[in-house]
Amino acid sequence: MGLPVVAANTLPDIFKVRYHLTNTHPYYSSLLFSLIPIDVGDKIKTISVDQYLRLYYNPKMLLHSIEELKGILVHEMKHIMNGHFTRFGDRDHFLSNLAGDLAINCEIRDEGLALPNYVAYPDDPRFGFPNNLSFEEYYDLLMKKAEEQQKEQGNGPGKGEKGDEPQTGNGSCGSCAGAPKDYEIGDTDEDGNPVDKVDAFTKEAIISKVAQDVLDQASSGIGNLPGNMVRWAKERMKEKVNWKHELRTQLVNALNYINGMVDFTRSKPNRRQSAFGNILIPAFHAPVPRVAAIMDTSGSMGDEALSQGLAEISGILKATKTDLTVMSYDTRMANKQKVFSISKIELKGGGGTSMDAAIIEVAAMKPKFDLIILITDGETAWPTQPILNPRVITVLVRKPYGEEAIPKWMKVIKAYEK
């Protein structure tokens, strides 16, 4: 809705590359299929991304080989996965983009993916930097080199020769990589209609799904994932709570208790019915536990806290095979969905915080939940009256300022470094 008209002969080629990449590197699928391709013609020389997962491209780029295009798409996705948009701050836009490229291209080379011959690597003669450093380390090295060049030659900040426009992997990857471009689309088109985009909460869920898929593939022993990819995924999905000894114990105890609440039912036959002839004998029935996960999506929950919350939800999904309903809540409920996979979670919100109202509202829902798990930063008011049924477990993703205000009747698990 409101997007530029895409030339009919270009999208199939993008989809063909996506198909090949999904077959060889399936753990990228969630992010790959979330990108919004936009043909901007000659307004761009290459391919780039913005923070809303819009993929801008020049159709001429599709003349590259399938293998090179796979590497280019992974390159753009890694800018998103590594959060470069949130990390460049007030740094020089071009050098931020280039620093991110140097870090990413090392990873892509280790992953066995091809890239065009014009992309930049840290060990290129023009740089001579060590491989496998962070974005911040490469930025500092580039700034130092640019200052030295400026002193020696009176040049600008190392952006190449005049008229030499950088390309993908060489300092021109769009606003998600640190270098905003004038061809990028805003929130509305020229007629004021909203344009397609992926919101921040959904984007975080998608990236977390990629991390989980990387870990799943690494644990399966299929393929040969580079160590830096596995380290990224572990850092992204790290569960700071000791699941086996704390949250998992709480979940298992609660669910075992609920599973033990058997009752009689005539909706299904007793397995010994044949021995009683025409007399209908009731069967035993064990209810399926219903678990509600309330996700605090208020403005105080930053990207790191949000990511940690999603990791905790992933832990819940792994710890129990029961009905799980996830709700986004700031001052009111933004959405409610039953989920079986973290990839299906859609988080909405971003306003104030009223977790007291959230707990009270969810506890009163029919049919009744057996367990409520609140995932929050703790910067909220709390219910003034105890809620003992259903049981409430609060997972704090960081140390709150008013920790002493948390009710004593609530089980609290600290999912942060103490």
TIDO-864035 format. One record per residue (C-alpha): residue number from 0; residue in three letters; chain; y, z, x negated. Coordinates in Angstrom, 1 decimal. Layout:
FIKE, n, res, chain, v, w, u
FIKE, NUM, ALA, A, Y, Z, X
...
//
This chain:
FIKE, n, res, chain, v, w, u
FIKE, 0, MET, A, 0.0, 0.0, 0.0
FIKE, 1, GLY, A, 3.3, -1.1, -1.6
FIKE, 2, LEU, A, 1.7, -2.3, -4.8
FIKE, 3, PRO, A, 2.6, -5.7, -6.4
FIKE, 4, VAL, A, 0.4, -8.6, -5.3
FIKE, 5, VAL, A, -2.4, -9.0, -7.9
FIKE, 6, ALA, A, -3.4, -12.5, -8.9
FIKE, 7, ALA, A, -6.7, -13.4, -7.3
FIKE, 8, ASN, A, -8.3, -14.5, -10.6
FIKE, 9, THR, A, -7.7, -11.3, -12.6
FIKE, 10, LEU, A, -9.2, -8.4, -10.7
FIKE, 11, PRO, A, -12.8, -9.8, -10.9
FIKE, 12, ASP, A, -12.5, -9.9, -14.7
FIKE, 13, ILE, A, -11.3, -6.2, -14.7
FIKE, 14, PHE, A, -14.2, -5.3, -12.5
FIKE, 15, LYS, A, -16.6, -7.2, -14.8
FIKE, 16, VAL, A, -15.5, -5.1, -17.8
FIKE, 17, ARG, A, -15.8, -2.0, -15.7
FIKE, 18, TYR, A, -19.3, -2.9, -14.7
FIKE, 19, HIS, A, -20.4, -3.4, -18.4
FIKE, 20, LEU, A, -18.7, -0.2, -19.5
FIKE, 21, THR, A, -20.4, 1.8, -16.7
FIKE, 22, ASN, A, -23.8, 0.5, -17.9
FIKE, 23, THR, A, -23.3, 1.4, -21.5
FIKE, 24, HIS, A, -21.1, 4.5, -21.2
FIKE, 25, PRO, A, -21.9, 6.0, -17.7
FIKE, 26, TYR, A, -20.1, 9.3, -18.3
FIKE, 27, TYR, A, -16.7, 7.5, -18.1
FIKE, 28, SER, A, -17.5, 6.2, -14.5
FIKE, 29, SER, A, -15.6, 8.8, -12.5
FIKE, 30, LEU, A, -12.3, 8.1, -14.4
FIKE, 31, LEU, A, -13.0, 4.4, -14.8
FIKE, 32, PHE, A, -13.4, 3.8, -11.0
FIKE, 33, SER, A, -10.3, 5.9, -10.3
FIKE, 34, LEU, A, -7.9, 3.7, -12.3
FIKE, 35, ILE, A, -5.6, 1.6, -10.1
FIKE, 36, PRO, A, -5.3, -1.9, -11.8
FIKE, 37, ILE, A, -1.9, -3.6, -11.4
FIKE, 38, ASP, A, -1.2, -7.1, -12.8
FIKE, 39, VAL, A, 2.4, -7.1, -14.1
FIKE, 40, GLY, A, 2.2, -10.5, -15.7
FIKE, 41, ASP, A, 4.3, -11.0, -18.8
FIKE, 42, LYS, A, 6.3, -7.8, -18.2
FIKE, 43, ILE, A, 3.8, -6.2, -20.6
FIKE, 44, LYS, A, 2.2, -7.6, -23.7
FIKE, 45, THR, A, -0.9, -5.5, -23.4
FIKE, 46, ILE, A, -2.6, -2.8, -21.2
FIKE, 47, SER, A, -1.2, 0.6, -20.5
FIKE, 48, VAL, A, -1.5, 3.6, -18.2
FIKE, 49, ASP, A, 0.8, 6.1, -16.5
FIKE, 50, GLN, A, 0.2, 9.7, -15.4
FIKE, 51, TYR, A, -0.9, 8.6, -11.9
FIKE, 52, LEU, A, -3.9, 6.6, -13.3
FIKE, 53, ARG, A, -2.2, 3.3, -12.7
FIKE, 54, LEU, A, -3.5, 0.7, -15.2
FIKE, 55, TYR, A, -0.9, -2.0, -15.9
FIKE, 56, TYR, A, -2.1, -5.2, -17.6
FIKE, 57, ASN, A, -1.2, -8.7, -18.6
FIKE, 58, PRO, A, -3.9, -11.1, -17.5
FIKE, 59, LYS, A, -3.7, -12.7, -21.0
FIKE, 60, MET, A, -5.3, -9.6, -22.3
FIKE, 61, LEU, A, -8.5, -10.6, -20.4
FIKE, 62, LEU, A, -9.0, -13.3, -23.0
FIKE, 63, HIS, A, -10.4, -10.6, -25.3
FIKE, 64, SER, A, -14.1, -10.3, -25.5
FIKE, 65, ILE, A, -16.0, -7.9, -23.1
FIKE, 66, GLU, A, -16.7, -5.6, -26.0
FIKE, 67, GLU, A, -13.1, -5.4, -27.0
FIKE, 68, LEU, A, -11.9, -4.9, -23.5
FIKE, 69, LYS, A, -14.4, -2.0, -23.1
FIKE, 70, GLY, A, -12.9, -0.3, -26.1
FIKE, 71, ILE, A, -9.3, -1.0, -24.7
FIKE, 72, LEU, A, -10.2, 0.6, -21.4
FIKE, 73, VAL, A, -11.8, 3.6, -23.1
FIKE, 74, HIS, A, -8.6, 3.9, -25.3
FIKE, 75, GLU, A, -6.4, 4.1, -22.3
FIKE, 76, MET, A, -8.7, 6.6, -20.5
FIKE, 77, LYS, A, -8.7, 8.9, -23.6
FIKE, 78, HIS, A, -4.9, 9.2, -23.4
FIKE, 79, ILE, A, -5.4, 10.6, -19.9
FIKE, 80, MET, A, -8.5, 12.7, -20.9
FIKE, 81, ASN, A, -6.6, 14.3, -23.8
FIKE, 82, GLY, A, -3.5, 15.1, -21.7
FIKE, 83, HIS, A, -1.1, 13.3, -24.0
FIKE, 84, PHE, A, 1.5, 13.1, -21.2
FIKE, 85, THR, A, 1.7, 16.9, -21.1
FIKE, 86, ARG, A, 1.7, 17.3, -24.9
FIKE, 87, PHE, A, 4.4, 15.0, -26.3
FIKE, 88, GLY, A, 7.3, 17.2, -25.0
FIKE, 89, ASP, A, 10.6, 16.1, -26.5
FIKE, 90, ARG, A, 9.0, 14.2, -29.4
FIKE, 91, ASP, A, 9.9, 10.6, -30.2
FIKE, 92, HIS, A, 8.2, 8.5, -27.5
FIKE, 93, PHE, A, 7.0, 5.7, -29.8
FIKE, 94, LEU, A, 5.6, 8.0, -32.5
FIKE, 95, SER, A, 4.0, 10.2, -29.9
FIKE, 96, ASN, A, 2.1, 7.2, -28.6
FIKE, 97, LEU, A, 1.2, 6.0, -32.1
FIKE, 98, ALA, A, -0.1, 9.5, -33.0
FIKE, 99, GLY, A, -2.2, 9.6, -29.9
FIKE, 100, ASP, A, -3.5, 6.1, -30.8
FIKE, 101, LEU, A, -4.6, 7.2, -34.3
FIKE, 102, ALA, A, -6.5, 10.2, -33.0
FIKE, 103, ILE, A, -8.2, 8.2, -30.2
FIKE, 104, ASN, A, -9.1, 5.1, -32.3
FIKE, 105, CYS, A, -11.1, 7.4, -34.7
FIKE, 106, GLU, A, -13.1, 8.6, -31.7
FIKE, 107, ILE, A, -13.7, 5.1, -30.3
FIKE, 108, ARG, A, -14.9, 3.9, -33.7
FIKE, 109, ASP, A, -17.3, 6.9, -33.9
FIKE, 110, GLU, A, -18.5, 6.0, -30.4
FIKE, 111, GLY, A, -19.6, 2.6, -31.5
FIKE, 112, LEU, A, -17.1, 0.7, -29.3
FIKE, 113, ALA, A, -15.1, -2.3, -30.5
FIKE, 114, LEU, A, -11.4, -2.7, -30.6
FIKE, 115, PRO, A, -9.1, -5.7, -31.4
FIKE, 116, ASN, A, -8.2, -6.2, -35.0
FIKE, 117, TYR, A, -4.6, -5.2, -34.5
FIKE, 118, VAL, A, -5.2, -1.6, -33.5
FIKE, 119, ALA, A, -4.1, 1.2, -35.8
FIKE, 120, TYR, A, -6.5, 3.6, -37.6
FIKE, 121, PRO, A, -5.4, 6.6, -39.7
FIKE, 122, ASP, A, -7.0, 5.2, -42.9
FIKE, 123, ASP, A, -5.2, 1.9, -42.6
FIKE, 124, PRO, A, -3.3, 1.1, -45.9
FIKE, 125, ARG, A, 0.1, 1.4, -44.1
FIKE, 126, PHE, A, -0.7, 5.0, -43.2
FIKE, 127, GLY, A, -3.4, 6.4, -45.6
FIKE, 128, PHE, A, -4.0, 9.5, -43.3
FIKE, 129, PRO, A, -7.2, 11.5, -43.0
FIKE, 130, ASN, A, -9.5, 10.6, -40.1
FIKE, 131, ASN, A, -10.2, 12.8, -37.1
FIKE, 132, LEU, A, -7.0, 14.9, -36.9
FIKE, 133, SER, A, -5.3, 15.9, -33.7
FIKE, 134, PHE, A, -2.4, 14.2, -32.0
FIKE, 135, GLU, A, 0.0, 16.9, -33.2
FIKE, 136, GLU, A, -1.2, 16.6, -36.8
FIKE, 137, TYR, A, -0.8, 12.8, -36.8
FIKE, 138, TYR, A, 2.7, 13.1, -35.2
FIKE, 139, ASP, A, 3.8, 15.4, -38.0
FIKE, 140, LEU, A, 2.4, 13.0, -40.7
FIKE, 141, LEU, A, 4.2, 10.0, -39.0
FIKE, 142, MET, A, 7.5, 11.9, -38.8
FIKE, 143, LYS, A, 7.2, 12.8, -42.5
FIKE, 144, LYS, A, 6.4, 9.2, -43.4
FIKE, 145, ALA, A, 9.2, 7.9, -41.2
FIKE, 146, GLU, A, 11.7, 10.2, -42.9
FIKE, 147, GLU, A, 10.5, 9.1, -46.3
FIKE, 148, GLN, A, 10.9, 5.4, -45.4
FIKE, 149, GLN, A, 14.3, 6.0, -44.0
FIKE, 150, LYS, A, 15.5, 7.6, -47.2
FIKE, 151, GLU, A, 13.9, 5.0, -49.4
FIKE, 152, GLN, A, 14.7, 1.8, -47.4
FIKE, 153, GLY, A, 17.2, 2.9, -44.7
FIKE, 154, ASN, A, 14.8, 1.7, -42.0
FIKE, 155, GLY, A, 14.3, 3.2, -38.5
FIKE, 156, PRO, A, 11.5, 5.6, -37.6
FIKE, 157, GLY, A, 8.6, 3.5, -38.8
FIKE, 158, LYS, A, 8.3, 1.3, -35.7
FIKE, 159, GLY, A, 7.4, -1.9, -37.5
FIKE, 160, GLU, A, 9.3, -5.0, -38.3
FIKE, 161, LYS, A, 12.1, -6.2, -36.0
FIKE, 162, GLY, A, 10.6, -8.1, -33.1
FIKE, 163, ASP, A, 7.1, -6.9, -33.8
FIKE, 164, GLU, A, 6.2, -5.4, -30.4
FIKE, 165, PRO, A, 3.3, -2.8, -30.7
FIKE, 166, GLN, A, 0.1, -3.4, -28.7
FIKE, 167, THR, A, -2.7, -1.2, -27.2
FIKE, 168, GLY, A, -4.0, 1.1, -29.8
FIKE, 169, ASN, A, -0.9, 0.5, -31.9
FIKE, 170, GLY, A, 1.9, 2.4, -30.1
FIKE, 171, SER, A, 2.3, 0.8, -26.7
FIKE, 172, CYS, A, 0.2, 2.5, -24.1
FIKE, 173, GLY, A, 2.6, 3.6, -21.4
FIKE, 174, SER, A, 4.1, 6.9, -20.2
FIKE, 175, CYS, A, 0.7, 8.6, -20.1
FIKE, 176, ALA, A, 0.6, 8.2, -23.9
FIKE, 177, GLY, A, 4.2, 9.2, -24.5
FIKE, 178, ALA, A, 6.1, 5.8, -24.3
FIKE, 179, PRO, A, 7.5, 5.2, -20.7
FIKE, 180, LYS, A, 8.0, 1.6, -19.8
FIKE, 181, ASP, A, 10.5, 0.0, -17.3
FIKE, 182, TYR, A, 7.7, -2.0, -15.6
FIKE, 183, GLU, A, 6.0, 1.2, -14.4
FIKE, 184, ILE, A, 6.1, 2.0, -10.7
FIKE, 185, GLY, A, 7.8, 5.0, -9.1
FIKE, 186, ASP, A, 6.7, 6.9, -6.1
FIKE, 187, THR, A, 7.9, 4.2, -3.7
FIKE, 188, ASP, A, 8.3, 0.5, -3.8
FIKE, 189, GLU, A, 11.6, -1.4, -3.3
FIKE, 190, ASP, A, 11.2, -1.1, 0.5
FIKE, 191, GLY, A, 10.7, 2.7, 0.3
FIKE, 192, ASN, A, 7.0, 2.7, 1.0
FIKE, 193, PRO, A, 4.8, 5.1, -0.9
FIKE, 194, VAL, A, 2.6, 3.4, -3.6
FIKE, 195, ASP, A, -0.9, 4.2, -4.5
FIKE, 196, LYS, A, -1.4, 7.0, -7.1
FIKE, 197, VAL, A, -3.7, 9.8, -8.1
FIKE, 198, ASP, A, -2.2, 13.2, -7.8
FIKE, 199, ALA, A, -2.3, 15.8, -10.6
FIKE, 200, PHE, A, -5.0, 18.0, -8.9
FIKE, 201, THR, A, -7.3, 15.1, -8.2
FIKE, 202, LYS, A, -6.8, 13.8, -11.8
FIKE, 203, GLU, A, -7.8, 17.2, -13.2
FIKE, 204, ALA, A, -11.0, 17.2, -11.1
FIKE, 205, ILE, A, -11.8, 13.6, -12.3
FIKE, 206, ILE, A, -11.4, 14.5, -15.9
FIKE, 207, SER, A, -13.5, 17.6, -15.5
FIKE, 208, LYS, A, -16.2, 15.4, -13.9
FIKE, 209, VAL, A, -16.2, 13.2, -17.0
FIKE, 210, ALA, A, -16.6, 16.3, -19.2
FIKE, 211, GLN, A, -19.5, 17.5, -17.2
FIKE, 212, ASP, A, -21.2, 14.1, -17.3
FIKE, 213, VAL, A, -20.8, 14.0, -21.1
FIKE, 214, LEU, A, -22.4, 17.4, -21.3
FIKE, 215, ASP, A, -25.2, 16.3, -19.0
FIKE, 216, GLN, A, -25.9, 13.3, -21.1
FIKE, 217, ALA, A, -25.8, 15.3, -24.3
FIKE, 218, SER, A, -28.3, 17.8, -22.9
FIKE, 219, SER, A, -30.6, 15.0, -21.7
FIKE, 220, GLY, A, -31.0, 13.6, -25.3
FIKE, 221, ILE, A, -30.3, 10.0, -24.0
FIKE, 222, GLY, A, -28.1, 8.0, -26.2
FIKE, 223, ASN, A, -26.1, 9.2, -29.3
FIKE, 224, LEU, A, -22.9, 10.8, -28.3
FIKE, 225, PRO, A, -20.4, 11.5, -31.1
FIKE, 226, GLY, A, -19.8, 15.2, -31.9
FIKE, 227, ASN, A, -16.1, 15.0, -31.2
FIKE, 228, MET, A, -16.8, 13.8, -27.6
FIKE, 229, VAL, A, -19.2, 16.7, -27.0
FIKE, 230, ARG, A, -16.8, 19.2, -28.5
FIKE, 231, TRP, A, -14.0, 17.8, -26.2
FIKE, 232, ALA, A, -16.3, 18.2, -23.2
FIKE, 233, LYS, A, -17.3, 21.8, -24.1
FIKE, 234, GLU, A, -13.7, 22.8, -24.6
FIKE, 235, ARG, A, -12.7, 21.2, -21.3
FIKE, 236, MET, A, -15.5, 22.8, -19.3
FIKE, 237, LYS, A, -15.8, 26.1, -21.2
FIKE, 238, GLU, A, -16.7, 28.9, -18.9
FIKE, 239, LYS, A, -15.0, 32.0, -20.4
FIKE, 240, VAL, A, -16.8, 34.3, -18.0
FIKE, 241, ASN, A, -20.3, 35.1, -19.1
FIKE, 242, TRP, A, -22.0, 33.6, -16.1
FIKE, 243, LYS, A, -25.5, 35.0, -16.8
FIKE, 244, HIS, A, -24.3, 38.5, -17.1
FIKE, 245, GLU, A, -21.4, 38.8, -14.6
FIKE, 246, LEU, A, -20.5, 36.1, -12.1
FIKE, 247, ARG, A, -24.0, 34.7, -11.8
FIKE, 248, THR, A, -25.3, 38.3, -11.3
FIKE, 249, GLN, A, -22.8, 38.8, -8.5
FIKE, 250, LEU, A, -23.7, 35.5, -6.9
FIKE, 251, VAL, A, -27.5, 36.0, -7.2
FIKE, 252, ASN, A, -27.3, 39.6, -5.9
FIKE, 253, ALA, A, -25.2, 38.6, -2.9
FIKE, 254, LEU, A, -27.3, 35.5, -2.1
FIKE, 255, ASN, A, -30.6, 37.4, -2.5
FIKE, 256, TYR, A, -29.3, 40.0, 0.0
FIKE, 257, ILE, A, -28.3, 37.3, 2.5
FIKE, 258, ASN, A, -31.6, 35.5, 2.0
FIKE, 259, GLY, A, -33.4, 38.8, 2.8
FIKE, 260, MET, A, -31.8, 39.0, 6.2
FIKE, 261, VAL, A, -34.7, 37.3, 8.1
FIKE, 262, ASP, A, -34.8, 37.0, 11.8
FIKE, 263, PHE, A, -37.0, 35.6, 14.5
FIKE, 264, THR, A, -36.5, 32.1, 16.0
FIKE, 265, ARG, A, -38.3, 30.0, 18.6
FIKE, 266, SER, A, -36.6, 26.8, 17.5
FIKE, 267, LYS, A, -39.5, 26.1, 15.1
FIKE, 268, PRO, A, -43.3, 27.0, 15.5
FIKE, 269, ASN, A, -44.9, 30.0, 13.8
FIKE, 270, ARG, A, -47.3, 28.7, 11.1
FIKE, 271, ARG, A, -50.0, 30.8, 12.9
FIKE, 272, GLN, A, -49.2, 29.4, 16.3
FIKE, 273, SER, A, -52.6, 27.7, 16.7
FIKE, 274, ALA, A, -54.3, 31.2, 16.8
FIKE, 275, PHE, A, -52.3, 32.2, 19.9
FIKE, 276, GLY, A, -53.0, 29.3, 22.2
FIKE, 277, ASN, A, -50.3, 28.8, 24.9
FIKE, 278, ILE, A, -48.4, 32.0, 23.9
FIKE, 279, LEU, A, -45.3, 31.0, 22.0
FIKE, 280, ILE, A, -45.0, 33.1, 18.9
FIKE, 281, PRO, A, -41.6, 33.2, 17.2
FIKE, 282, ALA, A, -41.3, 32.1, 13.5
FIKE, 283, PHE, A, -39.4, 33.9, 10.8
FIKE, 284, HIS, A, -36.0, 32.4, 9.9
FIKE, 285, ALA, A, -34.0, 33.1, 6.7
FIKE, 286, PRO, A, -30.3, 32.0, 7.0
FIKE, 287, VAL, A, -28.8, 29.7, 4.5
FIKE, 288, PRO, A, -26.0, 31.6, 2.7
FIKE, 289, ARG, A, -22.5, 30.2, 3.3
FIKE, 290, VAL, A, -20.2, 30.5, 0.4
FIKE, 291, ALA, A, -16.4, 29.8, 0.5
FIKE, 292, ALA, A, -14.5, 29.0, -2.7
FIKE, 293, ILE, A, -10.7, 29.4, -2.3
FIKE, 294, MET, A, -8.9, 27.5, -5.1
FIKE, 295, ASP, A, -5.3, 28.7, -5.7
FIKE, 296, THR, A, -3.3, 25.5, -6.0
FIKE, 297, SER, A, 0.2, 27.1, -6.1
FIKE, 298, GLY, A, 2.8, 26.1, -8.5
FIKE, 299, SER, A, 2.0, 29.0, -10.9
FIKE, 300, MET, A, -1.4, 27.5, -11.5
FIKE, 301, GLY, A, -0.7, 25.2, -14.5
FIKE, 302, ASP, A, -3.1, 22.5, -15.8
FIKE, 303, GLU, A, -5.0, 24.9, -18.0
FIKE, 304, ALA, A, -5.6, 27.4, -15.2
FIKE, 305, LEU, A, -6.5, 24.6, -12.8
FIKE, 306, SER, A, -9.0, 23.2, -15.3
FIKE, 307, GLN, A, -10.5, 26.6, -15.8
FIKE, 308, GLY, A, -10.7, 27.1, -12.0
FIKE, 309, LEU, A, -12.6, 23.8, -11.7
FIKE, 310, ALA, A, -14.9, 24.9, -14.5
FIKE, 311, GLU, A, -15.7, 28.0, -12.6
FIKE, 312, ILE, A, -16.4, 26.0, -9.4
FIKE, 313, SER, A, -18.8, 23.9, -11.5
FIKE, 314, GLY, A, -20.5, 27.1, -12.6
FIKE, 315, ILE, A, -20.9, 28.1, -8.9
FIKE, 316, LEU, A, -22.4, 24.7, -8.1
FIKE, 317, LYS, A, -24.9, 25.1, -10.9
FIKE, 318, ALA, A, -25.7, 28.8, -10.1
FIKE, 319, THR, A, -26.7, 28.3, -6.5
FIKE, 320, LYS, A, -28.2, 25.7, -4.2
FIKE, 321, THR, A, -26.5, 26.8, -1.1
FIKE, 322, ASP, A, -23.7, 25.6, 1.2
FIKE, 323, LEU, A, -20.4, 25.7, -0.7
FIKE, 324, THR, A, -17.1, 25.0, 1.0
FIKE, 325, VAL, A, -14.0, 24.6, -1.2
FIKE, 326, MET, A, -10.5, 25.1, 0.1
FIKE, 327, SER, A, -7.2, 24.4, -1.5
FIKE, 328, TYR, A, -4.6, 27.0, -0.7
FIKE, 329, ASP, A, -1.0, 27.8, -1.7
FIKE, 330, THR, A, 1.0, 29.3, 1.2
FIKE, 331, ARG, A, -1.4, 27.7, 3.6
FIKE, 332, MET, A, -4.6, 25.8, 3.6
FIKE, 333, ALA, A, -4.1, 22.2, 2.3
FIKE, 334, ASN, A, -7.7, 21.0, 2.7
FIKE, 335, LYS, A, -11.2, 22.2, 3.3
FIKE, 336, GLN, A, -14.4, 20.4, 2.3
FIKE, 337, LYS, A, -18.1, 21.1, 1.9
FIKE, 338, VAL, A, -19.1, 19.9, -1.6
FIKE, 339, PHE, A, -22.3, 19.5, -3.6
FIKE, 340, SER, A, -20.6, 18.0, -6.8
FIKE, 341, ILE, A, -17.4, 18.8, -8.7
FIKE, 342, SER, A, -16.6, 15.1, -8.5
FIKE, 343, LYS, A, -16.1, 15.4, -4.7
FIKE, 344, ILE, A, -13.5, 18.2, -4.9
FIKE, 345, GLU, A, -10.0, 17.2, -3.9
FIKE, 346, LEU, A, -7.4, 19.9, -4.6
FIKE, 347, LYS, A, -4.0, 19.8, -2.9
FIKE, 348, GLY, A, -1.0, 22.1, -2.9
FIKE, 349, GLY, A, 1.6, 23.1, -5.5
FIKE, 350, GLY, A, 3.9, 25.4, -3.6
FIKE, 351, GLY, A, 4.2, 29.1, -3.3
FIKE, 352, THR, A, 1.3, 31.7, -3.4
FIKE, 353, SER, A, -0.2, 33.6, -0.5
FIKE, 354, MET, A, -3.8, 34.4, -1.4
FIKE, 355, ASP, A, -3.6, 37.5, 0.9
FIKE, 356, ALA, A, -3.3, 35.1, 3.9
FIKE, 357, ALA, A, -6.0, 32.9, 2.4
FIKE, 358, ILE, A, -8.5, 35.7, 2.2
FIKE, 359, ILE, A, -7.7, 37.0, 5.7
FIKE, 360, GLU, A, -7.9, 33.5, 7.2
FIKE, 361, VAL, A, -11.2, 32.5, 5.6
FIKE, 362, ALA, A, -12.8, 35.9, 6.3
FIKE, 363, ALA, A, -12.1, 35.3, 10.1
FIKE, 364, MET, A, -13.5, 31.8, 10.2
FIKE, 365, LYS, A, -16.4, 30.9, 12.5
FIKE, 366, PRO, A, -19.2, 30.5, 11.7
FIKE, 367, LYS, A, -18.7, 33.4, 9.3
FIKE, 368, PHE, A, -19.0, 33.0, 5.6
FIKE, 369, ASP, A, -21.3, 35.3, 3.7
FIKE, 370, LEU, A, -19.4, 35.3, 0.5
FIKE, 371, ILE, A, -15.8, 34.4, -0.5
FIKE, 372, ILE, A, -14.9, 33.5, -4.1
FIKE, 373, LEU, A, -11.2, 33.4, -4.9
FIKE, 374, ILE, A, -10.1, 31.5, -8.0
FIKE, 375, THR, A, -6.6, 32.4, -8.9
FIKE, 376, ASP, A, -4.1, 33.4, -11.6
FIKE, 377, GLY, A, -3.5, 36.6, -9.7
FIKE, 378, GLU, A, 0.3, 36.0, -9.2
FIKE, 379, THR, A, 0.1, 36.7, -5.4
FIKE, 380, ALA, A, 0.2, 39.4, -2.7
FIKE, 381, TRP, A, -3.1, 40.9, -1.7
FIKE, 382, PRO, A, -4.5, 42.0, 1.7
FIKE, 383, THR, A, -3.3, 45.5, 2.7
FIKE, 384, GLN, A, -6.6, 46.3, 4.5
FIKE, 385, PRO, A, -10.1, 46.2, 2.9
FIKE, 386, ILE, A, -12.3, 43.2, 3.8
FIKE, 387, LEU, A, -15.9, 44.2, 3.2
FIKE, 388, ASN, A, -17.6, 41.5, 5.3
FIKE, 389, PRO, A, -17.8, 38.9, 3.9
FIKE, 390, ARG, A, -17.9, 40.2, 0.3
FIKE, 391, VAL, A, -14.9, 38.9, -1.8
FIKE, 392, ILE, A, -15.2, 38.1, -5.5
FIKE, 393, THR, A, -11.9, 37.2, -7.3
FIKE, 394, VAL, A, -12.1, 35.2, -10.5
FIKE, 395, LEU, A, -8.9, 35.5, -12.5
FIKE, 396, VAL, A, -8.2, 32.5, -14.8
FIKE, 397, ARG, A, -5.6, 34.4, -16.7
FIKE, 398, LYS, A, -4.2, 37.9, -17.0
FIKE, 399, PRO, A, -1.7, 38.5, -14.2
FIKE, 400, TYR, A, 1.5, 40.4, -14.5
FIKE, 401, GLY, A, 0.6, 42.8, -11.6
FIKE, 402, GLU, A, -3.1, 43.4, -12.4
FIKE, 403, GLU, A, -2.9, 47.0, -11.1
FIKE, 404, ALA, A, -2.0, 45.7, -7.6
FIKE, 405, ILE, A, -5.4, 44.0, -7.1
FIKE, 406, PRO, A, -7.4, 45.9, -4.4
FIKE, 407, LYS, A, -10.2, 48.2, -5.7
FIKE, 408, TRP, A, -12.6, 47.0, -2.9
FIKE, 409, MET, A, -12.5, 43.5, -4.4
FIKE, 410, LYS, A, -14.9, 42.6, -7.2
FIKE, 411, VAL, A, -12.8, 41.1, -10.0
FIKE, 412, ILE, A, -14.1, 38.9, -12.8
FIKE, 413, LYS, A, -11.8, 38.1, -15.7
FIKE, 414, ALA, A, -12.3, 34.5, -16.8
FIKE, 415, TYR, A, -9.9, 34.7, -19.8
FIKE, 416, GLU, A, -9.9, 36.0, -23.3
FIKE, 417, LYS, A, -9.4, 39.7, -23.1
//
